[in-house]
Amino acid sequence: MKWSLQELRKFRESGLSFQETLDVKNDLQQRDPQIIDANPAEVAGMVTVDNQGYLLHYRVKVTLTVPSSRSLEPVALPLDFSVTEQFMTPEQFQEKSDEVSEHEVLILEGQTLDAVESILDNIVLEIPMQILSEAEKDATQMPKGEDWEVISEEDYLQQKNQAAPTIDPRLAQLSQLLEKSDDEDKQ
């Protein structure tokens, strides 16, 4: 899934469709060592060519095995997502730089468009921050141990609201003195 730009220009009228199954396990594990396993990725898409550059649109279906963010147990994570990316040669970008931001396009380095790099990057970007097994999703009780426990954000806010500030009885008289002093200063 690496094409020369000259080859892609032949498909200016119709675009180039592709459908492949890629073995991405080793490459993904090099990019993110927390990935335990990855099934082959099914990729289908199209590359269109015009004066603006090269538009790559594809859909990826892959299942990764990653550790649970709570227990570190392996969890199967199915991913199914679409990506659209615009590529430009440095020359095309120079012509359009006033119309297009550098953050909106990918500048090609050389005379090839490598879709595999884009696919690998986007698979890693699709991995969510929080990954839970089905048992962890269904559990009503959070994990806890000696002198620690995990609580939900709602429980934290509720505990915070219930814990009203209390004055130490030994300092209560000092508080009264401060109040009297404030009243005297106002007079």
Buried (B, 14 or more C-beta within 10 A) or exposed (E): BEBEBEEBEEBEEEBBEBEBEBEBBEBBBEEEEEBBEBBBBBBBBBBBBEEBBBBBBBEBBBBBBBBBBBEEEEBBBEBEEEBEBBBBBEEBBEEBEEEBEEEEBBEBEEEEBBBBEBBBBBBBEBBEEEBBBEEBEEEEEEEEEEEEEEEEEEEEEEEEEEEEEEEEEEEEEEEEEEEEEEEEEEE
